[in-house]
Amino acid sequence: MSNGAAEEALAHCHVSSLLAKYYQAIDTANWIVLDKEVLADDAVWEVIQHSPTGGSIEDTATGRAAIVAWFEQIMGGDVS
């Protein structure tokens, strides 16, 4: 295996591991793991939902603290 292929395989493993941590943190509401082990300092979370009736909802959170707060609010049932 060439060095480039080995680096690509390793990068793929890192991304897969990070996605697994993300999904587990969301599933278990483990906001500490999401904050400390998943999100980058300059992360941006952007959500755009389109309704079949033509409306849309857009929301953005910037930075780890704001993103974690967004998930806490959404997962806590404070949003209608």
LUMTOR-878891 format. One record per residue (C-alpha): y, z, x; residue number from 1. Coordinates in steps of 0.05 Angstrom, whole numbers, always signed. Example, Ala and Ser with C-alpha at 12.3 -4.5 7.8 and 13.67 -1.06 7.14 Angstrom:
2
@py: -90, pz: +156, px: +246, k: 1
@py: -21, pz: +143, px: +273, k: 2
***
This chain:
80
@py: +0, pz: +0, px: +0, k: 1
@py: +68, pz: -19, px: +28, k: 2
@py: +122, pz: +33, px: +38, k: 3
@py: +163, pz: +3, px: -19, k: 4
@py: +104, pz: +5, px: -67, k: 5
@py: +90, pz: +77, px: -48, k: 6
@py: +163, pz: +97, px: -60, k: 7
@py: +162, pz: +62, px: -127, k: 8
@py: +98, pz: +98, px: -147, k: 9
@py: +128, pz: +164, px: -126, k: 10
@py: +192, pz: +150, px: -165, k: 11
@py: +150, pz: +134, px: -226, k: 12
@py: +114, pz: +201, px: -219, k: 13
@py: +180, pz: +238, px: -213, k: 14
@py: +207, pz: +204, px: -276, k: 15
@py: +143, pz: +219, px: -315, k: 16
@py: +145, pz: +291, px: -293, k: 17
@py: +219, pz: +298, px: -313, k: 18
@py: +205, pz: +267, px: -381, k: 19
@py: +147, pz: +316, px: -392, k: 20
@py: +194, pz: +374, px: -375, k: 21
@py: +246, pz: +347, px: -422, k: 22
@py: +198, pz: +339, px: -481, k: 23
@py: +167, pz: +408, px: -469, k: 24
@py: +236, pz: +441, px: -464, k: 25
@py: +257, pz: +409, px: -529, k: 26
@py: +191, pz: +425, px: -565, k: 27
@py: +194, pz: +498, px: -544, k: 28
@py: +270, pz: +506, px: -548, k: 29
@py: +270, pz: +527, px: -475, k: 30
@py: +343, pz: +514, px: -462, k: 31
@py: +341, pz: +546, px: -392, k: 32
@py: +291, pz: +493, px: -368, k: 33
@py: +331, pz: +438, px: -401, k: 34
@py: +394, pz: +463, px: -366, k: 35
@py: +366, pz: +481, px: -297, k: 36
@py: +309, pz: +432, px: -287, k: 37
@py: +323, pz: +370, px: -329, k: 38
@py: +397, pz: +355, px: -337, k: 39
@py: +444, pz: +333, px: -281, k: 40
@py: +513, pz: +364, px: -275, k: 41
@py: +546, pz: +299, px: -298, k: 42
@py: +496, pz: +284, px: -354, k: 43
@py: +521, pz: +251, px: -418, k: 44
@py: +483, pz: +255, px: -484, k: 45
@py: +502, pz: +201, px: -534, k: 46
@py: +472, pz: +195, px: -603, k: 47
@py: +485, pz: +137, px: -650, k: 48
@py: +449, pz: +137, px: -717, k: 49
@py: +455, pz: +79, px: -765, k: 50
@py: +441, pz: +87, px: -839, k: 51
@py: +406, pz: +33, px: -880, k: 52
@py: +466, pz: +36, px: -926, k: 53
@py: +513, pz: +15, px: -871, k: 54
@py: +542, pz: +80, px: -847, k: 55
@py: +534, pz: +109, px: -778, k: 56
@py: +542, pz: +175, px: -742, k: 57
@py: +561, pz: +181, px: -669, k: 58
@py: +562, pz: +243, px: -626, k: 59
@py: +571, pz: +254, px: -552, k: 60
@py: +563, pz: +314, px: -507, k: 61
@py: +584, pz: +313, px: -434, k: 62
@py: +558, pz: +360, px: -380, k: 63
@py: +498, pz: +406, px: -379, k: 64
@py: +529, pz: +464, px: -418, k: 65
@py: +555, pz: +419, px: -474, k: 66
@py: +488, pz: +382, px: -480, k: 67
@py: +449, pz: +447, px: -483, k: 68
@py: +497, pz: +474, px: -535, k: 69
@py: +488, pz: +409, px: -575, k: 70
@py: +412, pz: +418, px: -575, k: 71
@py: +418, pz: +492, px: -593, k: 72
@py: +461, pz: +473, px: -653, k: 73
@py: +417, pz: +416, px: -676, k: 74
@py: +351, pz: +454, px: -667, k: 75
@py: +381, pz: +516, px: -698, k: 76
@py: +392, pz: +482, px: -764, k: 77
@py: +468, pz: +488, px: -762, k: 78
@py: +478, pz: +414, px: -777, k: 79
@py: +473, pz: +379, px: -844, k: 80
***
